[in-house]
């Protein structure tokens, strides 16, 4: 991923190699093992700092794989550059590896232990002598010696500590402890998830947008479907790069916590406390605190992540106008709404980037599902087919794969089959609860438009949907359709057609059904069990705006739809009706592939253009029939 390098950089580190140690100690044992280094290690551990110190005497020329992994798994490396450090090829290989990890966010702190930093930089004195010996010994591998020389030079340029004989050792170690403790306090890791699948490729796609070595101020907006993994990605990025900044803060659930004034004050307090290392925000009032935050933090290069934002004011309550950040700062915001923060691009003079999180592919979906369902990467042979069916149902949505997989853990095949059938009919309430948050944020007109698209209009051309909705007294629905797109509830796919994730559509169908059950009136008739008494009788027919009638098997049914004066959409599948007596003249969509256009009732005289997918719809019926061919 190389989040700390330019886009073309070759070195990389996987997020899945997460930090295990706070500090890796690199030292020459014969110089410091039984004195300075043992005291430093003991004091750090006593204060809760998790260290890695190689206690074994080193033998041979090659550094061990275990030691390389320990370096990669550390947040900070402290290099004790003592008089004989460079005489050890093992130490020099450690040093090269440490600076590889520095490019990926690891903090490097040198201690010049009884040596002059200029001797390290200019390869003078003892350091010059041993490098000359290495050049002779490794004359057939001069590239390795060159890497050692460059690493020593780079170490000498970093601001660290210079220890001399006349310096009290424990006071010196206390200075190091204070620095490490401050870094640990300011950059506490956030919990991500137990099973990380597909995270590395997505962070790699984000890396060039962040380019955290550049000195400009950048804002990255991570958006996408509910349950797609926006928060997981943001947490992973935070854990990976927070050490590169002078201060960092991850504020969770901004949308929920911003609902009350006390919630906003708590968010401000958390932001101030985390970045300034434990200092409390004593000023009262939201707007006064905004000014204090800007004043106290504007000189610090910070990483700030605001998770789950759905209104611009939520950002303004924490950051003001977003025009005060120090050079090199990074602001990451997760949201369901793509264009929510686009005004910052023009008003705040910062580099603004968007990243849309995509669904997991089939391989990633299988791995994530199996981790929860089997506690392994692959399904057992007898569950293979059912596993693929559940993966197909979830359509790459991590939330669904996680919840369903965990629900099926240690259950037998019969239970799996029963669960699959139920999921297809009734969405899981935990999944529905998360998906429905975006729907709850819509106004009533937007809700009606979303439900009409979910129930009847998914897969139609955008201009056709606009025309159909206008005929249903939605006036000009273009703005509201754009809002649904911004919230990731619908998407525009190939050829300008409107679509949505299958689970988002299932949520819409479930909401429509629940509304009907609650009001006892049917605006949208979807459930086959209700169809006969409503379609054949007069029960509630005046309220129906759309019918979605899909029989599991082809069957005969007599329909009398003439009394449904409000009916605009009619979608029928597997229904055979040999004598359709009437259709309401206000009907705008007739999606009934098995119905012959020539059998339309003679009394049917549409008031406006009719979109139809009936058999024979290529006829220009009475010059007012519009043909949509295939909605897909």
C-alpha positions as CSV (number, residue, x, y, z in Angstrom):
1,X,0.0,0.0,0.0
2,X,2.8,2.4,0.8
3,X,0.5,5.0,2.3
4,X,3.5,7.2,3.2
5,X,5.1,7.1,-0.2
6,X,4.3,8.4,-3.6
7,X,2.1,6.5,-5.9
8,X,4.9,4.8,-7.7
9,X,6.8,3.7,-4.6
10,X,7.9,0.1,-4.6
11,X,7.9,-0.7,-0.9
12,X,4.7,-1.6,0.8
13,X,3.3,-3.2,3.9
14,X,0.0,-5.0,4.4
15,X,-2.4,-3.7,6.9
16,X,-3.0,-7.2,8.0
17,X,0.5,-7.2,9.4
18,X,-0.8,-5.1,12.3
19,X,1.4,-3.7,15.1
20,X,2.1,-6.0,18.0
21,X,4.8,-3.9,19.7
22,X,4.9,-0.3,20.7
23,X,8.7,-0.1,20.4
24,X,11.4,-2.2,18.7
25,X,14.9,-1.7,20.3
26,X,17.8,-1.9,17.9
27,X,21.2,-2.1,19.6
28,X,24.7,-3.6,19.7
29,X,24.7,-6.0,22.6
30,X,28.3,-5.8,23.6
31,X,28.0,-2.0,24.0
32,X,24.7,-1.6,25.9
33,X,23.0,-4.9,26.7
34,X,23.7,-5.0,30.4
35,X,23.5,-1.3,31.2
36,X,21.7,1.3,29.2
37,X,19.5,-0.9,27.1
38,X,18.3,-3.1,30.0
39,X,17.4,-0.1,32.0
40,X,15.6,1.5,29.1
41,X,13.7,-1.7,28.3
42,X,12.8,-2.2,31.9
43,X,11.5,1.3,32.5
44,X,9.4,1.3,29.2
45,X,7.8,-2.0,30.1
46,X,7.1,-0.9,33.7
47,X,5.1,2.0,32.2
48,X,3.0,-0.2,30.0
49,X,5.0,0.2,26.8
50,X,5.2,-3.1,24.9
51,X,8.7,-3.6,23.6
52,X,10.6,-6.1,21.5
53,X,14.2,-6.6,22.5
54,X,16.2,-9.4,21.0
55,X,17.7,-11.2,24.1
56,X,19.5,-13.8,22.1
57,X,23.2,-13.5,21.2
58,X,23.4,-13.1,17.5
59,X,25.3,-15.6,15.4
60,X,26.0,-15.7,11.7
61,X,25.7,-13.0,9.0
62,X,22.0,-13.0,8.1
63,X,19.2,-11.4,10.1
64,X,16.5,-13.8,11.1
65,X,13.0,-13.8,9.6
66,X,11.5,-13.5,13.0
67,X,13.4,-10.3,13.7
68,X,12.3,-8.8,10.4
69,X,8.7,-9.6,11.3
70,X,9.2,-8.0,14.7
71,X,10.4,-4.8,13.1
72,X,7.4,-4.7,10.7
73,X,5.0,-5.3,13.7
74,X,6.3,-2.3,15.7
75,X,4.9,1.2,15.8
76,X,8.2,2.8,16.9
77,X,11.8,1.8,16.4
78,X,14.5,3.2,18.8
79,X,18.0,2.8,17.4
80,X,20.8,2.9,19.9
81,X,23.8,4.0,17.7
82,X,26.7,3.1,19.9
83,X,30.5,2.9,19.1
84,X,30.3,-0.7,17.7
85,X,26.8,-0.6,16.2
86,X,28.1,-0.5,12.6
87,X,30.5,-3.4,13.1
88,X,27.5,-5.8,13.2
89,X,26.1,-6.6,9.8
90,X,23.1,-7.9,11.8
91,X,22.5,-4.4,13.2
92,X,23.0,-2.8,9.9
93,X,20.4,-5.1,8.2
94,X,18.0,-4.2,11.0
95,X,18.7,-0.5,10.3
96,X,17.9,-0.9,6.6
97,X,14.6,-2.7,7.4
98,X,13.7,-0.1,10.0
99,X,13.9,2.6,7.3
100,X,11.9,0.6,4.9
101,X,9.1,0.5,7.6
102,X,9.6,4.2,8.2
103,X,8.3,4.8,4.7
104,X,5.1,3.1,5.7
105,X,4.5,5.2,8.9
106,X,6.8,3.7,11.5
107,X,8.3,6.3,13.8
108,X,12.1,6.2,14.1
109,X,13.9,7.7,17.0
110,X,17.8,7.5,17.2
111,X,19.8,7.6,20.3
112,X,23.5,8.6,19.7
113,X,25.0,6.7,22.6
114,X,28.4,8.1,23.4
115,X,29.0,8.8,19.7
116,X,28.9,12.1,17.8
117,X,26.1,12.3,15.3
118,X,28.4,13.9,12.7
119,X,30.6,10.7,12.8
120,X,27.6,8.7,11.9
121,X,26.6,11.1,9.1
122,X,30.0,11.6,7.6
123,X,31.3,8.0,8.2
124,X,34.2,9.2,10.4
125,X,36.0,7.6,13.3
126,X,34.9,4.1,14.2
127,X,31.9,4.2,11.7
128,X,34.2,5.0,8.8
129,X,36.6,2.2,9.8
130,X,34.0,-0.5,10.0
131,X,32.4,0.5,6.7
132,X,35.8,0.3,5.0
133,X,36.2,-3.2,6.3
134,X,32.7,-4.1,5.1
135,X,33.5,-2.9,1.6
136,X,36.5,-5.2,1.5
137,X,34.6,-8.2,2.9
138,X,31.5,-7.7,0.8
139,X,33.3,-6.5,-2.4
140,X,31.0,-8.9,-4.4
141,X,27.9,-7.4,-2.8
142,X,28.6,-3.7,-2.8
143,X,24.8,-2.9,-3.1
144,X,24.3,-4.3,0.4
145,X,27.1,-2.1,1.8
146,X,25.6,0.9,0.0
147,X,22.3,0.3,1.7
148,X,24.0,0.2,5.1
149,X,25.8,3.5,4.3
150,X,22.5,5.2,3.2
151,X,20.6,4.0,6.3
152,X,23.3,5.3,8.7
153,X,23.3,8.7,6.9
154,X,19.5,8.8,7.1
155,X,19.5,8.0,10.8
156,X,22.0,10.8,11.5
157,X,19.6,13.3,10.0
158,X,16.7,12.5,12.4
159,X,16.3,14.6,15.5
160,X,16.9,12.3,18.5
161,X,18.9,12.2,21.7
162,X,22.6,12.5,22.3
163,X,23.8,10.6,25.4
164,X,27.2,11.3,27.0
165,X,28.9,10.1,30.1
166,X,28.1,13.2,32.1
167,X,24.3,12.9,31.4
168,X,22.3,11.2,34.3
169,X,21.1,8.0,32.7
170,X,17.7,7.7,34.4
171,X,16.8,11.3,33.6
172,X,17.8,10.7,30.0
173,X,15.6,7.5,29.9
174,X,12.8,9.5,31.4
175,X,12.9,11.9,28.4
176,X,12.6,9.0,26.0
177,X,9.7,7.6,28.1
178,X,7.9,10.9,28.0
179,X,8.2,11.0,24.2
180,X,7.0,7.5,23.7
181,X,4.1,7.9,26.2
182,X,3.0,11.0,24.5
183,X,3.0,9.3,21.1
184,X,1.1,6.4,22.5
185,X,-1.5,8.6,24.3
186,X,-2.1,10.7,21.2
187,X,-2.3,7.8,18.8
188,X,-4.2,5.0,20.5
189,X,-5.2,2.3,18.1
190,X,-8.9,1.8,17.3
191,X,-10.5,-1.6,17.1
192,X,-11.3,-2.6,13.6
193,X,-13.0,-6.0,13.1
194,X,-12.0,-9.5,13.8
195,X,-11.8,-10.7,10.2
196,X,-10.2,-8.3,7.7
197,X,-11.0,-9.3,4.1
198,X,-10.3,-7.2,1.1
199,X,-8.9,-4.3,3.2
200,X,-5.5,-4.1,1.7
201,X,-6.6,-3.6,-1.9
202,X,-9.0,-0.8,-0.9
203,X,-6.4,1.0,1.2
204,X,-4.0,0.8,-1.7
205,X,-6.6,2.5,-3.9
206,X,-6.8,5.3,-1.3
207,X,-3.1,5.7,-0.7
208,X,-2.3,8.0,-3.7
209,X,-5.3,10.2,-2.7
210,X,-3.8,10.7,0.8
211,X,-0.1,10.9,-0.3
212,X,0.8,11.8,3.3
213,X,4.3,12.9,2.4
214,X,3.0,15.9,0.5
215,X,2.6,19.2,2.5
216,X,-0.8,20.2,1.1
217,X,-3.9,19.8,3.2
218,X,-6.2,17.0,1.9
219,X,-9.7,16.0,2.7
220,X,-10.9,12.5,1.7
221,X,-14.6,11.6,1.6
222,X,-15.2,7.8,1.8
223,X,-18.8,7.1,0.7
224,X,-20.9,4.1,-0.3
225,X,-23.8,1.9,0.6
226,X,-24.7,1.3,4.3
227,X,-22.9,-1.7,5.6
228,X,-20.3,-1.6,2.8
229,X,-17.3,-1.2,5.1
230,X,-16.6,2.6,5.2
231,X,-15.9,2.7,8.9
232,X,-13.7,-0.4,8.8
233,X,-11.6,1.1,6.1
234,X,-11.3,4.4,7.9
235,X,-10.2,2.6,11.1
236,X,-7.6,0.6,9.2
237,X,-6.2,3.8,7.7
238,X,-6.1,5.5,11.1
239,X,-4.2,2.6,12.7
240,X,-1.8,2.5,9.8
241,X,-0.8,6.1,9.5
242,X,-1.6,8.0,12.7
243,X,2.0,7.8,13.9
244,X,3.1,10.0,11.0
245,X,1.2,13.0,12.4
246,X,1.8,15.3,15.4
247,X,-1.8,14.6,16.6
248,X,-4.6,12.4,15.6
249,X,-8.3,11.7,16.5
250,X,-10.9,9.3,15.4
251,X,-14.4,10.4,16.2
252,X,-17.0,7.7,15.8
253,X,-20.8,8.0,15.2
254,X,-20.7,11.7,14.5
255,X,-24.3,11.6,13.0
256,X,-25.8,10.0,16.1
257,X,-23.8,12.0,18.6
258,X,-24.6,15.3,16.9
259,X,-28.4,15.0,17.6
260,X,-28.1,16.8,20.9
261,X,-26.1,19.8,22.0
262,X,-24.5,17.7,24.8
263,X,-23.4,15.2,22.1
264,X,-21.7,18.0,20.0
265,X,-19.9,19.2,23.1
266,X,-18.7,15.7,23.9
267,X,-17.4,15.3,20.3
268,X,-15.5,18.6,20.6
269,X,-14.1,17.6,24.0
270,X,-12.9,14.2,22.5
271,X,-11.3,16.0,19.5
272,X,-9.4,18.4,21.7
273,X,-8.4,15.8,24.3
274,X,-7.0,13.3,21.8
275,X,-5.0,15.6,19.7
276,X,-3.5,17.6,22.6
277,X,-2.6,14.6,24.7
278,X,-5.0,14.7,27.6
279,X,-5.7,18.4,27.9
280,X,-9.4,19.3,28.6
281,X,-11.4,21.8,26.7
282,X,-12.6,24.2,29.5
283,X,-14.5,26.7,27.3
284,X,-18.3,26.3,27.3
285,X,-20.6,26.6,24.3
286,X,-20.4,25.0,20.9
287,X,-19.3,28.1,18.9
288,X,-16.8,29.3,21.4
289,X,-15.2,25.9,21.4
290,X,-14.9,25.9,17.6
291,X,-12.7,29.0,17.9
292,X,-10.5,27.5,20.6
293,X,-10.1,24.2,18.6
294,X,-9.0,26.2,15.6
295,X,-6.6,28.4,17.7
296,X,-5.0,25.5,19.5
297,X,-4.7,23.0,16.7
298,X,-3.9,25.2,13.6
299,X,-0.1,24.8,14.1
300,X,-0.2,21.0,14.4
301,X,0.0,18.5,11.5
302,X,-3.0,16.3,12.3
303,X,-4.9,13.3,11.1
304,X,-8.6,13.6,11.8
305,X,-11.3,11.1,11.0
306,X,-15.0,11.9,11.3
307,X,-17.0,8.7,11.0
308,X,-20.6,8.6,9.8
309,X,-21.5,12.2,8.9
310,X,-24.8,13.0,7.1
311,X,-25.0,16.8,7.5
312,X,-22.6,19.6,6.7
313,X,-23.3,21.3,10.0
314,X,-21.9,18.3,11.9
315,X,-18.5,19.0,10.3
316,X,-18.8,22.8,10.9
317,X,-19.6,22.2,14.6
318,X,-16.2,20.5,15.0
319,X,-14.0,22.2,12.4
320,X,-15.5,25.5,11.6
321,X,-14.9,26.5,8.0
322,X,-12.1,24.0,7.5
323,X,-9.6,26.6,6.4
324,X,-7.2,26.6,9.3
325,X,-5.3,23.3,9.1
326,X,-1.6,23.1,9.2
327,X,0.4,22.0,6.2
328,X,0.4,18.2,5.7
329,X,-2.8,17.6,7.7
330,X,-5.3,15.0,6.5
331,X,-9.1,15.0,7.2
332,X,-11.0,11.8,6.4
333,X,-14.8,11.7,6.5
334,X,-17.1,8.7,6.0
335,X,-20.6,9.3,4.8
336,X,-23.5,7.7,2.9
337,X,-23.8,10.9,0.8
338,X,-21.4,11.4,-2.0
339,X,-21.8,15.2,-2.5
340,X,-22.5,16.2,1.1
341,X,-19.1,18.0,1.5
342,X,-18.4,19.1,-2.0
343,X,-18.7,22.8,-1.0
344,X,-15.5,22.5,1.0
345,X,-13.7,21.9,-2.3
346,X,-14.4,25.5,-3.3
347,X,-14.5,27.3,0.0
348,X,-11.6,25.8,2.0
349,X,-8.7,25.8,-0.4
350,X,-7.8,22.2,0.3
351,X,-7.3,19.2,-2.0
352,X,-10.6,17.3,-2.0
353,X,-10.9,13.6,-3.0
354,X,-13.8,11.2,-3.2
355,X,-13.5,7.4,-2.8
356,X,-16.5,5.2,-3.3
357,X,-16.3,1.8,-1.5
358,X,-17.3,-1.0,-3.8
359,X,-18.8,-4.4,-2.9
360,X,-16.5,-7.3,-2.2
361,X,-15.8,-9.6,-5.2
362,X,-16.9,-13.2,-5.2
363,X,-13.6,-14.5,-3.7
364,X,-13.5,-11.9,-1.0
365,X,-17.2,-12.5,-0.2
366,X,-16.6,-16.2,0.2
367,X,-13.6,-15.7,2.5
368,X,-15.5,-13.2,4.8
369,X,-18.6,-15.3,4.9
370,X,-16.6,-18.5,5.7
371,X,-14.6,-16.8,8.4
372,X,-17.8,-16.1,10.3
373,X,-19.7,-19.3,9.3
374,X,-16.9,-21.8,9.6
375,X,-14.0,-20.0,11.3
376,X,-11.9,-20.8,8.2
377,X,-11.3,-19.4,4.8
378,X,-13.2,-22.0,2.7
379,X,-16.4,-23.9,3.2
380,X,-16.6,-27.6,3.8
381,X,-17.5,-29.7,0.8
382,X,-21.1,-30.5,2.0
383,X,-21.9,-26.8,2.5
384,X,-20.3,-25.6,-0.8
385,X,-23.5,-25.1,-2.8
386,X,-25.4,-23.4,0.0
387,X,-22.4,-21.2,0.7
388,X,-22.5,-19.9,-2.9
389,X,-26.2,-19.3,-2.6
390,X,-25.8,-17.1,0.5
391,X,-22.9,-15.3,-1.2
392,X,-25.2,-14.6,-4.2
393,X,-27.9,-13.3,-1.9
394,X,-25.5,-10.9,0.0
395,X,-24.2,-9.4,-3.3
396,X,-20.8,-8.5,-1.8
397,X,-22.2,-6.4,1.1
398,X,-19.8,-7.1,4.1
399,X,-22.5,-6.3,6.7
400,X,-24.8,-9.0,5.3
401,X,-22.0,-11.6,4.9
402,X,-20.9,-11.0,8.5
403,X,-24.3,-11.2,10.1
404,X,-25.6,-14.1,8.1
405,X,-22.3,-16.1,8.4
406,X,-22.3,-15.6,12.2
407,X,-25.9,-16.6,12.4
408,X,-25.2,-19.9,10.6
409,X,-22.1,-20.9,12.6
410,X,-22.3,-24.5,13.9
411,X,-25.8,-25.0,12.3
412,X,-26.7,-28.1,10.3
413,X,-27.6,-28.2,6.6
414,X,-31.3,-28.3,7.1
415,X,-31.1,-25.2,9.2
416,X,-29.0,-23.5,6.4
417,X,-31.6,-24.4,3.8
418,X,-34.5,-23.1,6.0
419,X,-32.5,-19.9,6.7
420,X,-31.8,-19.2,3.0
421,X,-35.5,-19.5,2.2
422,X,-36.4,-17.1,5.0
423,X,-33.8,-14.6,4.1
424,X,-35.1,-14.5,0.5
425,X,-38.6,-13.7,1.9
426,X,-37.9,-11.6,5.0
427,X,-34.7,-9.5,5.4
428,X,-32.6,-10.0,8.6
429,X,-33.7,-7.3,11.1
430,X,-30.1,-6.5,12.0
431,X,-29.2,-5.9,8.4
432,X,-32.4,-4.0,7.8
433,X,-31.8,-1.7,10.8
434,X,-28.5,-0.5,9.3
435,X,-29.7,-0.2,5.7
436,X,-32.8,1.7,6.8
437,X,-30.8,4.6,8.3
438,X,-30.4,6.2,4.9
439,X,-34.1,5.8,4.2
440,X,-35.0,7.4,7.5
441,X,-33.1,10.5,6.5
442,X,-35.3,11.1,3.5
443,X,-38.3,13.5,3.4
444,X,-41.7,12.0,2.6
445,X,-41.6,12.7,-1.2
446,X,-38.1,11.1,-1.4
447,X,-39.4,8.1,0.5
448,X,-42.3,7.6,-1.9
449,X,-40.0,7.9,-4.9
450,X,-37.5,5.4,-3.4
451,X,-40.3,2.9,-2.7
452,X,-41.7,3.3,-6.2
453,X,-38.3,2.7,-7.8
454,X,-37.6,-0.3,-5.5
455,X,-41.0,-1.9,-6.1
456,X,-41.6,-1.1,-9.8
457,X,-39.0,1.0,-11.6
458,X,-35.6,-0.6,-10.9
459,X,-33.8,-1.2,-14.2
460,X,-35.6,1.5,-16.2
461,X,-33.9,4.4,-18.0
462,X,-33.6,7.5,-15.8
463,X,-35.6,9.7,-18.1
464,X,-38.4,7.1,-18.2
465,X,-38.5,7.0,-14.4
466,X,-38.6,10.8,-14.3
467,X,-41.5,10.9,-16.7
468,X,-43.4,8.1,-14.9
469,X,-43.0,9.8,-11.5
470,X,-44.1,13.2,-12.9
471,X,-47.3,11.6,-13.9
472,X,-47.8,10.4,-10.3
473,X,-48.0,14.0,-9.1
474,X,-44.3,14.1,-8.0
475,X,-43.9,17.3,-10.0
476,X,-40.3,17.4,-11.2
477,X,-38.6,14.5,-9.3
478,X,-35.1,15.0,-10.8
479,X,-33.7,16.7,-7.6
480,X,-35.1,14.0,-5.4
481,X,-33.7,11.2,-7.6
482,X,-30.3,12.9,-7.4
483,X,-30.6,12.9,-3.6
484,X,-31.2,9.1,-3.6
485,X,-28.1,8.7,-5.7
486,X,-26.1,10.8,-3.3
487,X,-27.2,8.6,-0.4
488,X,-26.2,5.5,-2.4
489,X,-29.8,4.2,-2.2
490,X,-29.9,4.0,-6.0
491,X,-27.1,4.1,-8.6
492,X,-26.9,5.0,-12.3
493,X,-25.6,2.1,-14.3
494,X,-24.8,1.4,-18.0
495,X,-26.9,3.3,-20.5
496,X,-28.3,5.7,-17.8
497,X,-30.5,3.1,-16.1
498,X,-31.4,3.3,-12.5
499,X,-30.5,0.3,-10.3
500,X,-29.9,-0.5,-6.6
501,X,-28.3,-3.2,-4.5
502,X,-30.5,-6.3,-4.2
503,X,-30.6,-5.9,-0.4
504,X,-31.5,-2.2,-0.6
505,X,-34.4,-3.3,-2.9
506,X,-35.4,-6.0,-0.5
507,X,-35.4,-3.3,2.3
508,X,-37.7,-1.2,0.1
509,X,-40.1,-4.0,-0.5
510,X,-40.2,-4.8,3.2
511,X,-40.9,-1.2,4.1
512,X,-43.7,-1.0,1.6
513,X,-45.2,-4.2,3.0
514,X,-44.9,-3.0,6.6
515,X,-46.6,0.3,5.7
516,X,-49.5,-1.6,4.2
517,X,-49.8,-3.9,7.2
518,X,-49.7,-0.9,9.6
519,X,-52.3,1.3,7.8
520,X,-54.4,-1.6,6.4
521,X,-54.3,0.3,3.1
522,X,-52.3,-0.8,0.1
523,X,-50.5,1.9,-1.8
524,X,-48.2,-0.7,-3.3
525,X,-49.6,-4.3,-3.5
526,X,-46.6,-6.6,-3.4
527,X,-47.5,-9.7,-1.5
528,X,-49.1,-12.6,-3.4
529,X,-51.0,-13.8,-0.4
530,X,-53.0,-10.5,-0.3
531,X,-53.5,-10.4,-4.1
532,X,-56.7,-12.5,-4.6
533,X,-59.0,-10.8,-2.1
534,X,-57.8,-7.3,-3.2
535,X,-57.6,-7.9,-6.9
536,X,-60.8,-9.9,-7.2
537,X,-62.8,-7.9,-4.7
538,X,-63.1,-4.2,-3.8
539,X,-61.1,-4.2,-0.6
540,X,-58.9,-1.1,-0.5
541,X,-58.6,-0.8,-4.3
542,X,-58.9,3.0,-4.4
543,X,-55.6,3.5,-2.6
544,X,-53.4,1.3,-4.8
545,X,-50.8,3.1,-6.9
546,X,-48.9,0.0,-8.0
547,X,-49.2,-3.7,-8.2
548,X,-46.3,-6.2,-8.3
549,X,-47.9,-9.6,-8.8
550,X,-45.4,-12.4,-9.3
551,X,-46.7,-16.0,-9.0
552,X,-44.1,-18.8,-8.2
553,X,-45.6,-20.9,-11.0
554,X,-47.8,-19.9,-14.0
555,X,-51.4,-19.8,-13.0
556,X,-54.8,-18.4,-14.2
557,X,-56.3,-15.4,-12.5
558,X,-59.2,-13.2,-13.4
559,X,-58.4,-9.6,-12.8
560,X,-60.7,-6.6,-12.7
561,X,-58.6,-3.5,-12.3
562,X,-60.9,-0.9,-13.7
563,X,-62.0,0.4,-10.3
564,X,-58.4,1.1,-9.2
565,X,-58.5,4.7,-10.3
566,X,-55.0,5.5,-8.7
567,X,-53.2,2.6,-10.3
568,X,-50.1,3.8,-12.2
569,X,-47.8,0.7,-12.2
570,X,-48.7,-2.8,-13.1
571,X,-45.9,-5.5,-13.0
572,X,-47.1,-9.1,-13.5
573,X,-45.2,-12.4,-13.8
574,X,-46.5,-15.9,-14.3
575,X,-50.2,-14.7,-14.4
576,X,-52.4,-15.9,-17.2
577,X,-55.5,-13.8,-17.7
578,X,-57.5,-14.8,-20.8
579,X,-60.2,-12.2,-20.3
580,X,-58.9,-8.9,-18.9
581,X,-62.0,-6.9,-18.6
582,X,-60.6,-3.5,-17.8
583,X,-57.6,-1.3,-17.0
584,X,-57.7,2.1,-15.3
585,X,-57.0,4.9,-17.9
586,X,-54.5,6.5,-15.6
587,X,-52.1,3.5,-15.9
588,X,-48.6,4.5,-17.0
589,X,-46.5,1.3,-16.7
590,X,-47.7,-2.1,-17.9
591,X,-44.9,-4.7,-17.4
592,X,-46.4,-8.0,-18.3
593,X,-44.3,-9.9,-20.8
594,X,-46.6,-12.9,-21.2
595,X,-49.7,-10.7,-21.9
596,X,-50.5,-10.1,-25.6
597,X,-50.8,-6.4,-26.4
598,X,-53.7,-7.3,-28.8
599,X,-55.8,-8.4,-25.8
600,X,-55.9,-5.0,-24.1
601,X,-59.4,-4.1,-23.1
602,X,-61.3,-2.1,-25.7
603,X,-62.4,0.3,-23.0
604,X,-58.8,1.1,-22.1
605,X,-58.0,4.7,-23.2
606,X,-54.8,5.9,-21.5
607,X,-54.8,9.6,-20.5
608,X,-51.1,9.9,-21.3
609,X,-48.2,7.8,-22.7
610,X,-48.1,4.2,-21.6
611,X,-44.8,2.4,-21.1
612,X,-45.2,-1.3,-21.8
613,X,-43.2,-4.5,-22.1
614,X,-46.2,-6.6,-23.3
615,X,-45.8,-9.1,-26.0
616,X,-46.3,-7.3,-29.3
617,X,-45.4,-3.9,-27.8
618,X,-43.5,-3.1,-30.9
619,X,-46.9,-2.0,-32.4
620,X,-47.5,1.7,-32.3
621,X,-50.8,1.3,-30.5
622,X,-53.1,4.3,-31.2
623,X,-49.9,6.4,-31.6
624,X,-49.7,6.9,-27.8
625,X,-48.0,3.7,-26.7
626,X,-44.3,4.2,-25.8
627,X,-42.2,1.0,-26.0
628,X,-39.4,0.5,-23.5
629,X,-38.2,-2.8,-25.1
630,X,-36.5,-4.4,-22.2
631,X,-36.2,-2.4,-19.0
632,X,-32.8,-4.2,-18.4
